[in-house]
Amino acid sequence: MGSLNLSRRSFLKTAAVTAVAANLVLNAESALAETSHTAADGVGEVKRIRSCCRGCGKMECGVWVTVANGRAVKIEGDETAPHTMGSCCNKSVASLQACYHPDRLYHPMKRTNPKGEDPGWVRISWDEALDIIVAGVQQVKDKYGGQSLFTMGGTGRIWSMSPYNGYDSWFMTPNNVVAWQVCKGPRHFASALTSEFNHSWSATVERPPVFTIWASTPEGSNYDEAGRSVVDEAMQAQTFISVDPRTTNLGKEADIHLALKGGTDAALALAMCHVIIENDLVDWKFVKRWTNACFLVVDDKEPSGPPIPHTYNATTMVKTKLLTQADLQEDGSPWKYMVWDKASNSLKWFNASADQAKANPDYDPATDPECGIWEGEKPYKRYDGSGFEEHWSKENFPGQWGEANVREGHMQAWSPELDDFESIDPATEGTFEVTFADGTKHTAIPVWQKFAERCAEYAPEKSESITGVPAEKVTEAALVYGTRVDPRWGNGGIMYQLAVEHHGNAIMNCRAIELLTAITGNTDGPGGQRGSTKIDVTYMGSFDSLPQSPLLDNPKFHPEIMEKQLGRDTHPLFAWWTNWANANTVWEAGVTGEPYPVKGCVCQSGDFLNMGNTTMAWDTLAQLDFMFDIDLWHHPTAEMADVLLPAQHWLEVPSPRQSQGSGGALGLCVPCVEPPADTRYDPQIVEDLYERAGLPWGWDEDNPYPTMEEILDHTVRKVGPSWKALVEEFQENGWWDVKKLRPDDWGTYYRFQTGFMKKSMAEDPTPSNVIPGFNTPTMKQEIWCTIMETYHGAEDALPDYRPHPDTMDKNPELWKEYPVHCLTGRRIPVYFHSEHRQLPWCREVWPVPRVEINPEDAADWGVGQGDWVWIESPQGKIRQTVDLYYGIPRGVINAEHMWWYPEMPAPEHGWRLSAVNQLVNNDIDDPHCGASVVRGYPVKVYKATPENSPFGNPCPCSDDGVEIIHDANDPRLKDWAPVYEGRDER
């Protein structure tokens, strides 16, 4: 008999292959496989087209689409896409069923019945639809003002993101309700406060030796990395760390699992920082020179500071307790932040006036040689508009190729050697007496010392009572993460994702995690926190959410409009951020009319289910005077619209597509099949609306309404001669590596030193945009956050653990009645948020929502696998089915989010039956960014019985007692079989 012993790594590799196969392959014996794969009759033309899947809103999976006689019949992974390694998921394969679904929107429609009833949709022409929409929007503006309109957008098709900013110039509203507020937006928000916008992504494609997944299940769904690629990364890592309350599918293979209590992420991250500090694993070269750790805090100083250009809007006056030269002398500069130099035993400055320079169109770096440097240090090399005075290259500057374990097909980046101080040695601890210009004496303390004291408050033996993670496990993980495998750079960034944003302390969680990566030397290094791939394609022309015409007005140019932004009074940082109104406040205003009525809306690839309390959101939609929706489907949100406009599917449209995160790939979404004749592409729809409203859309004053070909050529003009030429190259050679396309920018590490961190050089190659540093008021990665301090006070300048008001610590009485900790939002391989419930392949695999329950809890509650249970909070109750799972802790459940039932009648389509956000308390959210508490709140769970269920049936039913589809054999699934013929006549 052979040996049954396997090495751990061999076992994990075997398990990985099995798991991925199970995750990615649809059941070959699917009840509808024979109808769903049917191609055109007879022998005809067969083509294989390389494209980019948009079956979900996050990945950029490279795919091959096989087209037979004009019909898409097969979708499979593209081997030239190194970030997805030739894999694609169930959602991608099932896109065939979405493209040819009989219930797609094929024509513009208008309602004929009152809201709250079946809409009674009737087909209308595009001209009539556009006229109704323009008139309806204008009526709301005339009666209530532009602020009474709001936009609503989701996270789906990249070309459908106009609700994020694109309607502002027409509506002139400050109110955008976008899923971004609870989905990667807080990470972008926090990283913009700390270092650079959207810098939360890590370059896991570079295979860091320590692979850390924090609050995510990327093996099922994620940005850039998912499925096969992320499993591959976890398996090759020397150490795999999983941070999650539950054991995830991939997390069960982790070397270290930190099973924290949901929402305590900041406490855990600060505890790990404490271990790093106590064991002297800090990257001092980076921390002292490139963070504001050495800047001095004067606790009794009246907050003051320089005006800086707003990251997105107008000038902000910084109010900080950081010591500046202006505090010390009458003619001192507020941009010069002071440190204590141990070499000279005196004060020295760092000049952070680059933001002042950026605001000045006549700026010449030669007139400000001190900008961006330390007192006594030599200036950095400048970019002169055509190239560096001395190019950052292996030949001219100290450095080396990163030599990370990049996967095949990825180029390595150049890694310049980090500069040392030449003449000064800034102190990181101590107390120093300083004399202000008015003669008063004060005590100054380095930021680092205050940060170390904050981290000590959450030392592992202290954090254990907060997070539930044993102190020794925290210490073990921190030592592994911080002890370098290669002494030249850190062990890798942290893949932290959605769950940290949903507990009412999103910004603090994200800032704490980012600082953990920073102090260990993982900012923009090999496998580190590199942020969004820098290649300028998808942010041009009509593919962006913001129209490019210089003739357009915008509410962001009008402080009197932006002051009306809903939620700004309770969330002061909105005045700095500006990018969304607070969803909870919008729903409250819709229901109460306070502080003003909310009466009009556009929805585009979004829905009311994604954040906040869905019942209140529905009530807001029900009382609107006018709403229009652009989408592929009839769904609950769309059923509240007055006009529906039919969009086109990803298999039918063209668009460039870069990695959202640090994947470093550029590909194209190439049309594979002809769209139904009466549908339109999202950018074209928005341009048509602007033209009908009499507003220019395009970037060229002489061509306000460009053709799609002109838009595409404009969008890719920085990377190729034309869209057509790029498509030809893409079909022949496959995906591009952005490191090769942008060697000075994305192809170089430590861009904070080269000057490429603050702005994509290819987008704007001007000297003021390539000053070394970060896009913060201090030009440093901010441990002490000056913008947070400006709007919320010094007590918020450092990250901290702040539990929301409904936690057990804050409201123990609530937990006596509702004793179960409810997590939500786990990723389901066949669904993306609220999408795909009407695709037969997906629905028969996963017909009903499941709530994970520990078997021991289930035994206590008298429920078993597959039973329907009630989940109840003070706000409402829903039903989901039991999924027994020992990987969830006792006293915790993990429910699924955003469920609705396409088979149920309009207008609600059964959303009240199982949509988990009905349980959300609309009165609490993150005080900084407004992200709703959609996870980690108290509920009670009990069995659904005939006695406590409508119609005497635990299975959810429509109002007439008809059960939802809850079985793969339900014949109603066949009603959704693809329809190939007569698409233009439907």
Number of C-alpha atoms within 10 A of each C-alpha: 3 4 5 5 8 10 8 11 14 12 13 20 18 13 16 22 14 11 17 20 14 11 18 20 12 19 13 9 8 15 18 19 15 10 12 21 15 13 17 17 8 7 9 10 11 14 16 16 19 29 32 31 31 22 28 24 19 22 22 32 32 31 27 23 28 18 20 19 16 16 22 28 19 19 24 19 23 22 17 19 24 25 32 26 23 18 22 26 27 20 26 24 25 21 24 23 25 26 23 22 22 17 18 20 22 24 24 24 23 22 18 13 12 12 17 16 14 16 19 14 16 12 14 15 13 19 11 12 22 21 14 17 22 16 15 19 23 19 15 22 19 9 10 16 18 24 24 27 27 26 27 23 24 24 21 20 19 21 22 28 27 26 25 24 22 22 23 26 19 21 25 22 26 30 34 28 30 31 24 19 26 26 21 22 23 30 29 24 25 28 25 23 26 30 32 27 22 22 24 33 29 29 28 32 26 27 25 29 24 27 27 27 25 21 23 23 25 23 25 25 25 21 21 26 29 26 26 25 23 26 22 20 24 30 24 18 18 17 20 25 23 29 23 23 25 26 21 21 15 25 23 14 23 22 15 19 24 23 20 21 21 23 31 22 30 27 29 30 27 30 30 30 33 25 24 24 18 13 13 12 19 20 18 16 15 21 21 21 22 24 27 25 28 26 28 29 25 20 16 10 16 12 17 18 25 22 17 22 18 17 19 11 16 15 13 17 16 20 20 27 24 28 28 27 23 20 24 19 14 11 10 13 19 20 26 27 25 27 32 26 18 14 11 12 12 13 17 22 22 26 24 26 23 29 25 17 21 17 14 12 8 9 15 12 17 10 8 13 13 21 23 24 22 22 18 14 13 13 14 17 17 20 23 14 14 9 13 15 12 12 15 20 17 13 10 9 12 13 15 14 16 21 13 20 18 21 17 12 15 21 18 20 24 24 25 22 14 16 12 12 15 9 14 20 19 25 23 25 17 11 16 16 11 18 13 18 15 10 10 9 11 15 15 24 24 26 26 24 19 19 20 17 13 18 27 21 17 26 23 27 17 15 25 21 13 20 24 16 20 17 18 12 16 23 20 13 22 21 17 18 28 28 18 18 15 10 8 13 20 27 31 31 33 27 23 23 21 20 26 30 32 27 27 29 29 32 29 26 29 27 29 28 27 28 24 26 25 26 25 26 28 27 32 26 27 35 30 30 27 30 23 23 24 28 26 18 22 19 14 19 25 29 24 21 23 21 25 19 18 12 14 15 14 20 19 20 11 14 13 11 17 21 16 18 22 29 23 22 12 13 19 17 22 23 20 20 18 19 22 25 28 26 29 26 22 28 26 22 20 26 19 13 15 13 13 16 20 29 27 29 26 25 27 27 25 26 24 28 25 26 27 29 27 25 21 20 24 21 15 22 25 20 17 21 17 24 24 25 27 25 21 23 23 18 20 22 21 29 26 28 26 25 26 29 27 25 29 24 26 26 24 17 18 21 23 23 22 26 23 20 27 28 28 29 27 24 24 24 22 22 19 23 20 13 22 23 12 19 20 23 19 27 21 19 19 21 21 18 20 22 15 16 17 11 19 25 28 24 21 15 13 9 13 18 21 20 13 14 13 15 22 23 19 20 24 22 15 14 15 15 12 17 23 13 11 18 21 11 14 20 16 10 11 21 25 21 21 22 22 16 17 18 14 24 25 28 20 24 28 26 25 24 21 24 25 26 28 21 21 20 23 16 12 12 17 16 22 27 21 27 29 27 28 29 24 26 30 30 28 27 30 28 28 29 25 26 25 26 20 23 20 16 15 21 10 18 22 21 26 23 19 17 18 21 14 19 18 17 12 12 12 13 12 16 19 12 13 19 18 21 23 26 27 22 17 20 18 16 18 28 20 20 22 17 20 21 22 23 23 28 29 22 19 23 15 18 19 24 23 23 26 27 28 21 21 15 18 21 11 8 13 11 21 17 15 14 19 26 23 22 25 21 22 15 14 17 20 22 29 27 26 24 22 20 19 15 18 20 21 15 14 23 27 24 25 24 25 23 23 25 24 22 19 18 15 19 20 23 20 22 22 20 21 26 26 31 30 28 25 24 20 24 13 19 25 23 19 25 28 31 29 30 28 30 25 26 26 24 25 20 23 15 21 24 16 12 10 12 16 16 16 12 16 22 24 24 18 18 12 8 13 13 15 21 22 15 14 20 13 13 11 13 20 14 14 21 23 22 16 15 10 8 16 12 10 13
